[in-house]
Amino acid sequence: MSSSESNEQVARVDGMSIAILMDIETEEYVDFVFLADVWAMDPRYRSRWMVIGQHRGLLRVAKVLMDVSLLRAMSGDNNDARFRKAAGKVLSEWRRLGTPPKATQYASG
């Protein structure tokens, strides 16, 4: 087993459930923290996983242009997939509500 295969089996960052919380709102922008659980094999069972932590990222939405920028990448989100999912969810909720969401969640599956 290669080291990359071993690392993938040791811990995985959830990509199917991402919590999104408003952090700071100014006249120009809104910052959101997005969070994903980190899963690893439960040592007590052969095929069961358990949550061992949480990784966070930070994104900003400019109010006028609705531009989204990544301020702090989420550890383990090497291809920015979780950032893109969180950004898309924030924008869709904002458009639906007419105001920035205080809290929301991306969920799939």
Phi and psi restraints in degrees (range 20) as a CNS / XPLOR table:
assign (resid 1 and name C) (resid 2 and name N)
       (resid 2 and name CA) (resid 2 and name C) 1.0 -76.0 20.0 2
assign (resid 2 and name N) (resid 2 and name CA)
       (resid 2 and name C) (resid 3 and name N) 1.0 165.4 20.0 2
assign (resid 2 and name C) (resid 3 and name N)
       (resid 3 and name CA) (resid 3 and name C) 1.0 -66.2 20.0 2
assign (resid 3 and name N) (resid 3 and name CA)
       (resid 3 and name C) (resid 4 and name N) 1.0 -32.4 20.0 2
assign (resid 3 and name C) (resid 4 and name N)
       (resid 4 and name CA) (resid 4 and name C) 1.0 -69.9 20.0 2
assign (resid 4 and name N) (resid 4 and name CA)
       (resid 4 and name C) (resid 5 and name N) 1.0 -38.3 20.0 2
assign (resid 4 and name C) (resid 5 and name N)
       (resid 5 and name CA) (resid 5 and name C) 1.0 -64.5 20.0 2
assign (resid 5 and name N) (resid 5 and name CA)
       (resid 5 and name C) (resid 6 and name N) 1.0 -40.7 20.0 2
assign (resid 5 and name C) (resid 6 and name N)
       (resid 6 and name CA) (resid 6 and name C) 1.0 -62.4 20.0 2
assign (resid 6 and name N) (resid 6 and name CA)
       (resid 6 and name C) (resid 7 and name N) 1.0 -44.2 20.0 2
assign (resid 6 and name C) (resid 7 and name N)
       (resid 7 and name CA) (resid 7 and name C) 1.0 -63.9 20.0 2
assign (resid 7 and name N) (resid 7 and name CA)
       (resid 7 and name C) (resid 8 and name N) 1.0 -38.5 20.0 2
assign (resid 7 and name C) (resid 8 and name N)
       (resid 8 and name CA) (resid 8 and name C) 1.0 -64.4 20.0 2
assign (resid 8 and name N) (resid 8 and name CA)
       (resid 8 and name C) (resid 9 and name N) 1.0 -33.2 20.0 2
assign (resid 8 and name C) (resid 9 and name N)
       (resid 9 and name CA) (resid 9 and name C) 1.0 -80.2 20.0 2
assign (resid 9 and name N) (resid 9 and name CA)
       (resid 9 and name C) (resid 10 and name N) 1.0 -23.1 20.0 2
assign (resid 9 and name C) (resid 10 and name N)
       (resid 10 and name CA) (resid 10 and name C) 1.0 -75.6 20.0 2
assign (resid 10 and name N) (resid 10 and name CA)
       (resid 10 and name C) (resid 11 and name N) 1.0 -47.8 20.0 2
assign (resid 10 and name C) (resid 11 and name N)
       (resid 11 and name CA) (resid 11 and name C) 1.0 -150.9 20.0 2
assign (resid 11 and name N) (resid 11 and name CA)
       (resid 11 and name C) (resid 12 and name N) 1.0 142.7 20.0 2
assign (resid 11 and name C) (resid 12 and name N)
       (resid 12 and name CA) (resid 12 and name C) 1.0 -134.9 20.0 2
assign (resid 12 and name N) (resid 12 and name CA)
       (resid 12 and name C) (resid 13 and name N) 1.0 138.4 20.0 2
assign (resid 12 and name C) (resid 13 and name N)
       (resid 13 and name CA) (resid 13 and name C) 1.0 -88.1 20.0 2
assign (resid 13 and name N) (resid 13 and name CA)
       (resid 13 and name C) (resid 14 and name N) 1.0 127.0 20.0 2
assign (resid 13 and name C) (resid 14 and name N)
       (resid 14 and name CA) (resid 14 and name C) 1.0 -62.7 20.0 2
assign (resid 14 and name N) (resid 14 and name CA)
       (resid 14 and name C) (resid 15 and name N) 1.0 131.0 20.0 2
assign (resid 14 and name C) (resid 15 and name N)
       (resid 15 and name CA) (resid 15 and name C) 1.0 -113.2 20.0 2
assign (resid 15 and name N) (resid 15 and name CA)
       (resid 15 and name C) (resid 16 and name N) 1.0 2.0 20.0 2
assign (resid 15 and name C) (resid 16 and name N)
       (resid 16 and name CA) (resid 16 and name C) 1.0 -104.0 20.0 2
assign (resid 16 and name N) (resid 16 and name CA)
       (resid 16 and name C) (resid 17 and name N) 1.0 -15.6 20.0 2
assign (resid 16 and name C) (resid 17 and name N)
       (resid 17 and name CA) (resid 17 and name C) 1.0 -140.4 20.0 2
assign (resid 17 and name N) (resid 17 and name CA)
       (resid 17 and name C) (resid 18 and name N) 1.0 112.0 20.0 2
assign (resid 17 and name C) (resid 18 and name N)
       (resid 18 and name CA) (resid 18 and name C) 1.0 -127.1 20.0 2
assign (resid 18 and name N) (resid 18 and name CA)
       (resid 18 and name C) (resid 19 and name N) 1.0 116.5 20.0 2
assign (resid 18 and name C) (resid 19 and name N)
       (resid 19 and name CA) (resid 19 and name C) 1.0 -80.2 20.0 2
assign (resid 19 and name N) (resid 19 and name CA)
       (resid 19 and name C) (resid 20 and name N) 1.0 143.6 20.0 2
assign (resid 19 and name C) (resid 20 and name N)
       (resid 20 and name CA) (resid 20 and name C) 1.0 -134.1 20.0 2
assign (resid 20 and name N) (resid 20 and name CA)
       (resid 20 and name C) (resid 21 and name N) 1.0 123.1 20.0 2
assign (resid 20 and name C) (resid 21 and name N)
       (resid 21 and name CA) (resid 21 and name C) 1.0 -126.9 20.0 2
assign (resid 21 and name N) (resid 21 and name CA)
       (resid 21 and name C) (resid 22 and name N) 1.0 133.9 20.0 2
assign (resid 21 and name C) (resid 22 and name N)
       (resid 22 and name CA) (resid 22 and name C) 1.0 -65.3 20.0 2
assign (resid 22 and name N) (resid 22 and name CA)
       (resid 22 and name C) (resid 23 and name N) 1.0 136.2 20.0 2
assign (resid 22 and name C) (resid 23 and name N)
       (resid 23 and name CA) (resid 23 and name C) 1.0 -108.4 20.0 2
assign (resid 23 and name N) (resid 23 and name CA)
       (resid 23 and name C) (resid 24 and name N) 1.0 -57.1 20.0 2
assign (resid 23 and name C) (resid 24 and name N)
       (resid 24 and name CA) (resid 24 and name C) 1.0 -138.9 20.0 2
assign (resid 24 and name N) (resid 24 and name CA)
       (resid 24 and name C) (resid 25 and name N) 1.0 137.8 20.0 2
assign (resid 24 and name C) (resid 25 and name N)
       (resid 25 and name CA) (resid 25 and name C) 1.0 -124.9 20.0 2
assign (resid 25 and name N) (resid 25 and name CA)
       (resid 25 and name C) (resid 26 and name N) 1.0 129.6 20.0 2
assign (resid 25 and name C) (resid 26 and name N)
       (resid 26 and name CA) (resid 26 and name C) 1.0 -122.0 20.0 2
assign (resid 26 and name N) (resid 26 and name CA)
       (resid 26 and name C) (resid 27 and name N) 1.0 -176.4 20.0 2
assign (resid 26 and name C) (resid 27 and name N)
       (resid 27 and name CA) (resid 27 and name C) 1.0 -68.4 20.0 2
assign (resid 27 and name N) (resid 27 and name CA)
       (resid 27 and name C) (resid 28 and name N) 1.0 -26.6 20.0 2
assign (resid 27 and name C) (resid 28 and name N)
       (resid 28 and name CA) (resid 28 and name C) 1.0 -97.2 20.0 2
assign (resid 28 and name N) (resid 28 and name CA)
       (resid 28 and name C) (resid 29 and name N) 1.0 -30.7 20.0 2
assign (resid 28 and name C) (resid 29 and name N)
       (resid 29 and name CA) (resid 29 and name C) 1.0 -152.9 20.0 2
assign (resid 29 and name N) (resid 29 and name CA)
       (resid 29 and name C) (resid 30 and name N) 1.0 167.9 20.0 2
assign (resid 29 and name C) (resid 30 and name N)
       (resid 30 and name CA) (resid 30 and name C) 1.0 -131.2 20.0 2
assign (resid 30 and name N) (resid 30 and name CA)
       (resid 30 and name C) (resid 31 and name N) 1.0 130.9 20.0 2
assign (resid 30 and name C) (resid 31 and name N)
       (resid 31 and name CA) (resid 31 and name C) 1.0 -101.1 20.0 2
assign (resid 31 and name N) (resid 31 and name CA)
       (resid 31 and name C) (resid 32 and name N) 1.0 139.8 20.0 2
assign (resid 31 and name C) (resid 32 and name N)
       (resid 32 and name CA) (resid 32 and name C) 1.0 -126.9 20.0 2
assign (resid 32 and name N) (resid 32 and name CA)
       (resid 32 and name C) (resid 33 and name N) 1.0 139.2 20.0 2
assign (resid 32 and name C) (resid 33 and name N)
       (resid 33 and name CA) (resid 33 and name C) 1.0 -94.2 20.0 2
assign (resid 33 and name N) (resid 33 and name CA)
       (resid 33 and name C) (resid 34 and name N) 1.0 134.2 20.0 2
assign (resid 33 and name C) (resid 34 and name N)
       (resid 34 and name CA) (resid 34 and name C) 1.0 -120.1 20.0 2
assign (resid 34 and name N) (resid 34 and name CA)
       (resid 34 and name C) (resid 35 and name N) 1.0 138.5 20.0 2
assign (resid 34 and name C) (resid 35 and name N)
       (resid 35 and name CA) (resid 35 and name C) 1.0 -129.5 20.0 2
assign (resid 35 and name N) (resid 35 and name CA)
       (resid 35 and name C) (resid 36 and name N) 1.0 140.8 20.0 2
assign (resid 35 and name C) (resid 36 and name N)
       (resid 36 and name CA) (resid 36 and name C) 1.0 -136.1 20.0 2
assign (resid 36 and name N) (resid 36 and name CA)
       (resid 36 and name C) (resid 37 and name N) 1.0 140.0 20.0 2
assign (resid 36 and name C) (resid 37 and name N)
       (resid 37 and name CA) (resid 37 and name C) 1.0 -71.0 20.0 2
assign (resid 37 and name N) (resid 37 and name CA)
       (resid 37 and name C) (resid 38 and name N) 1.0 150.4 20.0 2
assign (resid 37 and name C) (resid 38 and name N)
       (resid 38 and name CA) (resid 38 and name C) 1.0 -107.9 20.0 2
assign (resid 38 and name N) (resid 38 and name CA)
       (resid 38 and name C) (resid 39 and name N) 1.0 127.1 20.0 2
assign (resid 38 and name C) (resid 39 and name N)
       (resid 39 and name CA) (resid 39 and name C) 1.0 -112.0 20.0 2
assign (resid 39 and name N) (resid 39 and name CA)
       (resid 39 and name C) (resid 40 and name N) 1.0 145.6 20.0 2
assign (resid 39 and name C) (resid 40 and name N)
       (resid 40 and name CA) (resid 40 and name C) 1.0 -144.2 20.0 2
assign (resid 40 and name N) (resid 40 and name CA)
       (resid 40 and name C) (resid 41 and name N) 1.0 163.6 20.0 2
assign (resid 40 and name C) (resid 41 and name N)
       (resid 41 and name CA) (resid 41 and name C) 1.0 -62.3 20.0 2
assign (resid 41 and name N) (resid 41 and name CA)
       (resid 41 and name C) (resid 42 and name N) 1.0 135.0 20.0 2
assign (resid 41 and name C) (resid 42 and name N)
       (resid 42 and name CA) (resid 42 and name C) 1.0 -77.8 20.0 2
assign (resid 42 and name N) (resid 42 and name CA)
       (resid 42 and name C) (resid 43 and name N) 1.0 120.3 20.0 2
assign (resid 42 and name C) (resid 43 and name N)
       (resid 43 and name CA) (resid 43 and name C) 1.0 -65.7 20.0 2
assign (resid 43 and name N) (resid 43 and name CA)
       (resid 43 and name C) (resid 44 and name N) 1.0 -13.2 20.0 2
assign (resid 43 and name C) (resid 44 and name N)
       (resid 44 and name CA) (resid 44 and name C) 1.0 -83.9 20.0 2
assign (resid 44 and name N) (resid 44 and name CA)
       (resid 44 and name C) (resid 45 and name N) 1.0 -16.4 20.0 2
assign (resid 44 and name C) (resid 45 and name N)
       (resid 45 and name CA) (resid 45 and name C) 1.0 -135.6 20.0 2
assign (resid 45 and name N) (resid 45 and name CA)
       (resid 45 and name C) (resid 46 and name N) 1.0 154.5 20.0 2
assign (resid 45 and name C) (resid 46 and name N)
       (resid 46 and name CA) (resid 46 and name C) 1.0 -75.0 20.0 2
assign (resid 46 and name N) (resid 46 and name CA)
       (resid 46 and name C) (resid 47 and name N) 1.0 -37.2 20.0 2
assign (resid 46 and name C) (resid 47 and name N)
       (resid 47 and name CA) (resid 47 and name C) 1.0 -126.4 20.0 2
assign (resid 47 and name N) (resid 47 and name CA)
       (resid 47 and name C) (resid 48 and name N) 1.0 26.6 20.0 2
assign (resid 47 and name C) (resid 48 and name N)
       (resid 48 and name CA) (resid 48 and name C) 1.0 -114.0 20.0 2
assign (resid 48 and name N) (resid 48 and name CA)
       (resid 48 and name C) (resid 49 and name N) 1.0 140.5 20.0 2
assign (resid 48 and name C) (resid 49 and name N)
       (resid 49 and name CA) (resid 49 and name C) 1.0 -106.3 20.0 2
assign (resid 49 and name N) (resid 49 and name CA)
       (resid 49 and name C) (resid 50 and name N) 1.0 157.1 20.0 2
assign (resid 49 and name C) (resid 50 and name N)
       (resid 50 and name CA) (resid 50 and name C) 1.0 -138.7 20.0 2
assign (resid 50 and name N) (resid 50 and name CA)
       (resid 50 and name C) (resid 51 and name N) 1.0 151.9 20.0 2
assign (resid 50 and name C) (resid 51 and name N)
       (resid 51 and name CA) (resid 51 and name C) 1.0 -76.2 20.0 2
assign (resid 51 and name N) (resid 51 and name CA)
       (resid 51 and name C) (resid 52 and name N) 1.0 128.0 20.0 2
assign (resid 51 and name C) (resid 52 and name N)
       (resid 52 and name CA) (resid 52 and name C) 1.0 -116.0 20.0 2
assign (resid 52 and name N) (resid 52 and name CA)
       (resid 52 and name C) (resid 53 and name N) 1.0 -2.1 20.0 2
assign (resid 52 and name C) (resid 53 and name N)
       (resid 53 and name CA) (resid 53 and name C) 1.0 171.2 20.0 2
assign (resid 53 and name N) (resid 53 and name CA)
       (resid 53 and name C) (resid 54 and name N) 1.0 -165.1 20.0 2
assign (resid 53 and name C) (resid 54 and name N)
       (resid 54 and name CA) (resid 54 and name C) 1.0 -148.6 20.0 2
assign (resid 54 and name N) (resid 54 and name CA)
       (resid 54 and name C) (resid 55 and name N) 1.0 138.9 20.0 2
assign (resid 54 and name C) (resid 55 and name N)
       (resid 55 and name CA) (resid 55 and name C) 1.0 -110.5 20.0 2
assign (resid 55 and name N) (resid 55 and name CA)
       (resid 55 and name C) (resid 56 and name N) 1.0 148.7 20.0 2
assign (resid 55 and name C) (resid 56 and name N)
       (resid 56 and name CA) (resid 56 and name C) 1.0 -127.6 20.0 2
assign (resid 56 and name N) (resid 56 and name CA)
       (resid 56 and name C) (resid 57 and name N) 1.0 151.4 20.0 2
assign (resid 56 and name C) (resid 57 and name N)
       (resid 57 and name CA) (resid 57 and name C) 1.0 -135.8 20.0 2
assign (resid 57 and name N) (resid 57 and name CA)
       (resid 57 and name C) (resid 58 and name N) 1.0 170.2 20.0 2
assign (resid 57 and name C) (resid 58 and name N)
       (resid 58 and name CA) (resid 58 and name C) 1.0 -136.0 20.0 2
assign (resid 58 and name N) (resid 58 and name CA)
       (resid 58 and name C) (resid 59 and name N) 1.0 128.3 20.0 2
assign (resid 58 and name C) (resid 59 and name N)
       (resid 59 and name CA) (resid 59 and name C) 1.0 -126.7 20.0 2
assign (resid 59 and name N) (resid 59 and name CA)
       (resid 59 and name C) (resid 60 and name N) 1.0 157.1 20.0 2
assign (resid 59 and name C) (resid 60 and name N)
       (resid 60 and name CA) (resid 60 and name C) 1.0 -127.4 20.0 2
assign (resid 60 and name N) (resid 60 and name CA)
       (resid 60 and name C) (resid 61 and name N) 1.0 137.4 20.0 2
assign (resid 60 and name C) (resid 61 and name N)
       (resid 61 and name CA) (resid 61 and name C) 1.0 -116.2 20.0 2
assign (resid 61 and name N) (resid 61 and name CA)
       (resid 61 and name C) (resid 62 and name N) 1.0 120.1 20.0 2
assign (resid 61 and name C) (resid 62 and name N)
       (resid 62 and name CA) (resid 62 and name C) 1.0 -75.3 20.0 2
assign (resid 62 and name N) (resid 62 and name CA)
       (resid 62 and name C) (resid 63 and name N) 1.0 128.0 20.0 2
assign (resid 62 and name C) (resid 63 and name N)
       (resid 63 and name CA) (resid 63 and name C) 1.0 -65.6 20.0 2
assign (resid 63 and name N) (resid 63 and name CA)
       (resid 63 and name C) (resid 64 and name N) 1.0 -42.2 20.0 2
assign (resid 63 and name C) (resid 64 and name N)
       (resid 64 and name CA) (resid 64 and name C) 1.0 -69.2 20.0 2
assign (resid 64 and name N) (resid 64 and name CA)
       (resid 64 and name C) (resid 65 and name N) 1.0 -51.9 20.0 2
assign (resid 64 and name C) (resid 65 and name N)
       (resid 65 and name CA) (resid 65 and name C) 1.0 -93.7 20.0 2
assign (resid 65 and name N) (resid 65 and name CA)
       (resid 65 and name C) (resid 66 and name N) 1.0 -9.4 20.0 2
assign (resid 65 and name C) (resid 66 and name N)
       (resid 66 and name CA) (resid 66 and name C) 1.0 57.9 20.0 2
assign (resid 66 and name N) (resid 66 and name CA)
       (resid 66 and name C) (resid 67 and name N) 1.0 33.0 20.0 2
assign (resid 66 and name C) (resid 67 and name N)
       (resid 67 and name CA) (resid 67 and name C) 1.0 -79.3 20.0 2
assign (resid 67 and name N) (resid 67 and name CA)
       (resid 67 and name C) (resid 68 and name N) 1.0 137.2 20.0 2
assign (resid 67 and name C) (resid 68 and name N)
       (resid 68 and name CA) (resid 68 and name C) 1.0 -109.6 20.0 2
assign (resid 68 and name N) (resid 68 and name CA)
       (resid 68 and name C) (resid 69 and name N) 1.0 133.5 20.0 2
assign (resid 68 and name C) (resid 69 and name N)
       (resid 69 and name CA) (resid 69 and name C) 1.0 -130.4 20.0 2
assign (resid 69 and name N) (resid 69 and name CA)
       (resid 69 and name C) (resid 70 and name N) 1.0 148.5 20.0 2
assign (resid 69 and name C) (resid 70 and name N)
       (resid 70 and name CA) (resid 70 and name C) 1.0 -90.1 20.0 2
assign (resid 70 and name N) (resid 70 and name CA)
       (resid 70 and name C) (resid 71 and name N) 1.0 115.8 20.0 2
assign (resid 70 and name C) (resid 71 and name N)
       (resid 71 and name CA) (resid 71 and name C) 1.0 -90.1 20.0 2
assign (resid 71 and name N) (resid 71 and name CA)
       (resid 71 and name C) (resid 72 and name N) 1.0 -36.9 20.0 2
assign (resid 71 and name C) (resid 72 and name N)
       (resid 72 and name CA) (resid 72 and name C) 1.0 -143.6 20.0 2
assign (resid 72 and name N) (resid 72 and name CA)
       (resid 72 and name C) (resid 73 and name N) 1.0 118.6 20.0 2
assign (resid 72 and name C) (resid 73 and name N)
       (resid 73 and name CA) (resid 73 and name C) 1.0 -68.9 20.0 2
assign (resid 73 and name N) (resid 73 and name CA)
       (resid 73 and name C) (resid 74 and name N) 1.0 146.6 20.0 2
assign (resid 73 and name C) (resid 74 and name N)
       (resid 74 and name CA) (resid 74 and name C) 1.0 -79.8 20.0 2
assign (resid 74 and name N) (resid 74 and name CA)
       (resid 74 and name C) (resid 75 and name N) 1.0 128.4 20.0 2
assign (resid 74 and name C) (resid 75 and name N)
       (resid 75 and name CA) (resid 75 and name C) 1.0 -57.8 20.0 2
assign (resid 75 and name N) (resid 75 and name CA)
       (resid 75 and name C) (resid 76 and name N) 1.0 132.3 20.0 2
assign (resid 75 and name C) (resid 76 and name N)
       (resid 76 and name CA) (resid 76 and name C) 1.0 88.3 20.0 2
assign (resid 76 and name N) (resid 76 and name CA)
       (resid 76 and name C) (resid 77 and name N) 1.0 -4.4 20.0 2
assign (resid 76 and name C) (resid 77 and name N)
       (resid 77 and name CA) (resid 77 and name C) 1.0 -99.4 20.0 2
assign (resid 77 and name N) (resid 77 and name CA)
       (resid 77 and name C) (resid 78 and name N) 1.0 65.3 20.0 2
assign (resid 77 and name C) (resid 78 and name N)
       (resid 78 and name CA) (resid 78 and name C) 1.0 -62.9 20.0 2
assign (resid 78 and name N) (resid 78 and name CA)
       (resid 78 and name C) (resid 79 and name N) 1.0 -29.0 20.0 2
assign (resid 78 and name C) (resid 79 and name N)
       (resid 79 and name CA) (resid 79 and name C) 1.0 -106.1 20.0 2
assign (resid 79 and name N) (resid 79 and name CA)
       (resid 79 and name C) (resid 80 and name N) 1.0 12.1 20.0 2
assign (resid 79 and name C) (resid 80 and name N)
       (resid 80 and name CA) (resid 80 and name C) 1.0 60.9 20.0 2
assign (resid 80 and name N) (resid 80 and name CA)
       (resid 80 and name C) (resid 81 and name N) 1.0 22.3 20.0 2
assign (resid 80 and name C) (resid 81 and name N)
       (resid 81 and name CA) (resid 81 and name C) 1.0 -63.3 20.0 2
assign (resid 81 and name N) (resid 81 and name CA)
       (resid 81 and name C) (resid 82 and name N) 1.0 -42.0 20.0 2
assign (resid 81 and name C) (resid 82 and name N)
       (resid 82 and name CA) (resid 82 and name C) 1.0 -68.8 20.0 2
assign (resid 82 and name N) (resid 82 and name CA)
       (resid 82 and name C) (resid 83 and name N) 1.0 -38.0 20.0 2
assign (resid 82 and name C) (resid 83 and name N)
       (resid 83 and name CA) (resid 83 and name C) 1.0 -60.7 20.0 2
assign (resid 83 and name N) (resid 83 and name CA)
       (resid 83 and name C) (resid 84 and name N) 1.0 -47.6 20.0 2
assign (resid 83 and name C) (resid 84 and name N)
       (resid 84 and name CA) (resid 84 and name C) 1.0 -63.1 20.0 2
assign (resid 84 and name N) (resid 84 and name CA)
       (resid 84 and name C) (resid 85 and name N) 1.0 -39.9 20.0 2
assign (resid 84 and name C) (resid 85 and name N)
       (resid 85 and name CA) (resid 85 and name C) 1.0 -64.8 20.0 2
assign (resid 85 and name N) (resid 85 and name CA)
       (resid 85 and name C) (resid 86 and name N) 1.0 -45.0 20.0 2
assign (resid 85 and name C) (resid 86 and name N)
       (resid 86 and name CA) (resid 86 and name C) 1.0 -64.4 20.0 2
assign (resid 86 and name N) (resid 86 and name CA)
       (resid 86 and name C) (resid 87 and name N) 1.0 -44.2 20.0 2
assign (resid 86 and name C) (resid 87 and name N)
       (resid 87 and name CA) (resid 87 and name C) 1.0 -62.0 20.0 2
assign (resid 87 and name N) (resid 87 and name CA)
       (resid 87 and name C) (resid 88 and name N) 1.0 -44.9 20.0 2
assign (resid 87 and name C) (resid 88 and name N)
       (resid 88 and name CA) (resid 88 and name C) 1.0 -61.7 20.0 2
assign (resid 88 and name N) (resid 88 and name CA)
       (resid 88 and name C) (resid 89 and name N) 1.0 -41.1 20.0 2
assign (resid 88 and name C) (resid 89 and name N)
       (resid 89 and name CA) (resid 89 and name C) 1.0 -66.0 20.0 2
assign (resid 89 and name N) (resid 89 and name CA)
       (resid 89 and name C) (resid 90 and name N) 1.0 -43.9 20.0 2
assign (resid 89 and name C) (resid 90 and name N)
       (resid 90 and name CA) (resid 90 and name C) 1.0 -59.7 20.0 2
assign (resid 90 and name N) (resid 90 and name CA)
       (resid 90 and name C) (resid 91 and name N) 1.0 -47.6 20.0 2
assign (resid 90 and name C) (resid 91 and name N)
       (resid 91 and name CA) (resid 91 and name C) 1.0 -64.4 20.0 2
assign (resid 91 and name N) (resid 91 and name CA)
       (resid 91 and name C) (resid 92 and name N) 1.0 -42.0 20.0 2
assign (resid 91 and name C) (resid 92 and name N)
       (resid 92 and name CA) (resid 92 and name C) 1.0 -66.5 20.0 2
assign (resid 92 and name N) (resid 92 and name CA)
       (resid 92 and name C) (resid 93 and name N) 1.0 -39.5 20.0 2
assign (resid 92 and name C) (resid 93 and name N)
       (resid 93 and name CA) (resid 93 and name C) 1.0 -67.7 20.0 2
assign (resid 93 and name N) (resid 93 and name CA)
       (resid 93 and name C) (resid 94 and name N) 1.0 -39.9 20.0 2
assign (resid 93 and name C) (resid 94 and name N)
       (resid 94 and name CA) (resid 94 and name C) 1.0 -61.5 20.0 2
assign (resid 94 and name N) (resid 94 and name CA)
       (resid 94 and name C) (resid 95 and name N) 1.0 -46.1 20.0 2
assign (resid 94 and name C) (resid 95 and name N)
       (resid 95 and name CA) (resid 95 and name C) 1.0 -64.2 20.0 2
assign (resid 95 and name N) (resid 95 and name CA)
       (resid 95 and name C) (resid 96 and name N) 1.0 -39.8 20.0 2
assign (resid 95 and name C) (resid 96 and name N)
       (resid 96 and name CA) (resid 96 and name C) 1.0 -68.0 20.0 2
assign (resid 96 and name N) (resid 96 and name CA)
       (resid 96 and name C) (resid 97 and name N) 1.0 -44.0 20.0 2
assign (resid 96 and name C) (resid 97 and name N)
       (resid 97 and name CA) (resid 97 and name C) 1.0 -83.6 20.0 2
assign (resid 97 and name N) (resid 97 and name CA)
       (resid 97 and name C) (resid 98 and name N) 1.0 -26.9 20.0 2
assign (resid 97 and name C) (resid 98 and name N)
       (resid 98 and name CA) (resid 98 and name C) 1.0 85.1 20.0 2
assign (resid 98 and name N) (resid 98 and name CA)
       (resid 98 and name C) (resid 99 and name N) 1.0 -3.4 20.0 2
assign (resid 98 and name C) (resid 99 and name N)
       (resid 99 and name CA) (resid 99 and name C) 1.0 -141.9 20.0 2
assign (resid 99 and name N) (resid 99 and name CA)
       (resid 99 and name C) (resid 100 and name N) 1.0 159.3 20.0 2
assign (resid 99 and name C) (resid 100 and name N)
       (resid 100 and name CA) (resid 100 and name C) 1.0 -65.0 20.0 2
assign (resid 100 and name N) (resid 100 and name CA)
       (resid 100 and name C) (resid 101 and name N) 1.0 137.4 20.0 2
assign (resid 100 and name C) (resid 101 and name N)
       (resid 101 and name CA) (resid 101 and name C) 1.0 -71.3 20.0 2
assign (resid 101 and name N) (resid 101 and name CA)
       (resid 101 and name C) (resid 102 and name N) 1.0 140.9 20.0 2
assign (resid 101 and name C) (resid 102 and name N)
       (resid 102 and name CA) (resid 102 and name C) 1.0 -73.5 20.0 2
assign (resid 102 and name N) (resid 102 and name CA)
       (resid 102 and name C) (resid 103 and name N) 1.0 -37.7 20.0 2
assign (resid 102 and name C) (resid 103 and name N)
       (resid 103 and name CA) (resid 103 and name C) 1.0 -155.6 20.0 2
assign (resid 103 and name N) (resid 103 and name CA)
       (resid 103 and name C) (resid 104 and name N) 1.0 142.4 20.0 2
assign (resid 103 and name C) (resid 104 and name N)
       (resid 104 and name CA) (resid 104 and name C) 1.0 -155.4 20.0 2
assign (resid 104 and name N) (resid 104 and name CA)
       (resid 104 and name C) (resid 105 and name N) 1.0 -178.8 20.0 2
assign (resid 104 and name C) (resid 105 and name N)
       (resid 105 and name CA) (resid 105 and name C) 1.0 -149.4 20.0 2
assign (resid 105 and name N) (resid 105 and name CA)
       (resid 105 and name C) (resid 106 and name N) 1.0 135.4 20.0 2
assign (resid 105 and name C) (resid 106 and name N)
       (resid 106 and name CA) (resid 106 and name C) 1.0 -88.4 20.0 2
assign (resid 106 and name N) (resid 106 and name CA)
       (resid 106 and name C) (resid 107 and name N) 1.0 129.7 20.0 2
assign (resid 106 and name C) (resid 107 and name N)
       (resid 107 and name CA) (resid 107 and name C) 1.0 -140.7 20.0 2
assign (resid 107 and name N) (resid 107 and name CA)
       (resid 107 and name C) (resid 108 and name N) 1.0 136.9 20.0 2
assign (resid 107 and name C) (resid 108 and name N)
       (resid 108 and name CA) (resid 108 and name C) 1.0 -141.2 20.0 2
assign (resid 108 and name N) (resid 108 and name CA)
       (resid 108 and name C) (resid 109 and name N) 1.0 159.8 20.0 2
